[in-house]
Amino acid sequence: LTYTVTNFIPTSGKDVISVNPNTGEIHLTAALDFEETVTLYDLNVKAKDKGTPPLPGHCKVVVEVLDVND
């Protein structure tokens, strides 16, 4: 399978969230601060197999940033 992100809402999510194209693991690429960032990110992840023809699947991932100090 290969994984790609097809849509980030807001688009600034591209700067802080990445998806490994081989495993589909989602990682933060920068620190998130509740007071300085968006509190909710939506991204659509597409998975495609390597068959003939390749078959795609997709899911919606929601990342909510919580304030751990409250």
Backbone torsions as a table, in degrees:
resi	resn	phi	psi	omega
1	LEU	NA	150.0	170.4
2	THR	-124.3	144.2	-175.5
3	TYR	-119.9	137.2	175.8
4	THR	-140.3	152.1	174.3
5	VAL	-94.1	126.4	-177.1
6	THR	-99.2	-16.1	-177.7
7	ASN	-162.3	131.4	172.5
8	PHE	-114.4	133.5	172.4
9	ILE	-130.7	116.1	-6.8
10	PRO	-72.3	165.9	-177.3
11	THR	-65.4	-17.6	177.0
12	SER	-66.1	-12.4	176.8
13	GLY	-61.4	-25.6	177.7
14	LYS	-60.2	-27.1	-177.2
15	ASP	-81.8	-17.1	-174.2
16	VAL	-123.9	-12.8	-176.9
17	ILE	-126.5	135.2	176.1
18	SER	-133.1	153.5	177.5
19	VAL	-121.3	126.0	178.6
20	ASN	-67.5	123.0	-175.8
21	PRO	-68.6	-17.8	-179.3
22	ASN	-96.5	-32.3	-176.2
23	THR	-111.2	-21.1	-176.9
24	GLY	82.8	2.8	179.3
25	GLU	-66.1	139.2	-179.5
26	ILE	-103.8	129.4	-178.2
27	HIS	-132.1	152.7	170.0
28	LEU	-85.3	137.7	177.9
29	THR	-104.8	-3.7	177.6
30	ALA	-152.9	158.9	178.4
31	ALA	-71.7	147.0	177.1
32	LEU	-112.4	133.0	177.4
33	ASP	-118.0	122.7	-175.3
34	PHE	-55.3	-40.1	-176.8
35	GLU	-75.6	-20.2	-173.8
36	GLU	-113.8	3.0	-173.6
37	THR	-132.4	173.0	172.7
38	VAL	-67.9	144.4	-176.9
39	THR	-94.3	-6.4	-178.1
40	LEU	-144.6	128.9	176.9
41	TYR	-121.8	133.2	173.2
42	ASP	-111.9	132.6	173.5
43	LEU	-140.2	144.1	176.9
44	ASN	-103.5	126.2	-179.8
45	VAL	-110.4	131.0	179.6
46	LYS	-110.6	129.7	175.2
47	ALA	-112.8	136.2	-179.1
48	LYS	-133.4	132.6	177.0
49	ASP	-83.2	175.2	-176.6
50	LYS	-106.7	27.8	179.2
51	GLY	-79.9	-177.7	178.0
52	THR	-123.3	105.6	-2.4
53	PRO	-78.4	156.7	177.7
54	PRO	-67.4	136.3	-179.5
55	LEU	-107.3	126.2	-179.6
56	PRO	-95.8	157.1	170.5
57	GLY	-140.6	161.2	-179.4
58	HIS	-147.8	159.4	175.0
59	CYS	-149.2	160.7	176.9
60	LYS	-104.7	131.7	177.8
61	VAL	-116.3	131.4	177.5
62	VAL	-115.7	124.2	178.0
63	VAL	-110.6	118.9	179.2
64	GLU	-107.6	126.7	179.3
65	VAL	-91.0	120.6	-179.4
66	LEU	-105.7	151.3	176.8
67	ASP	-91.0	107.6	-176.2
68	VAL	-75.1	-10.8	-179.5
69	ASN	-83.6	-16.3	-177.8
70	ASP	-91.9	NA	NA
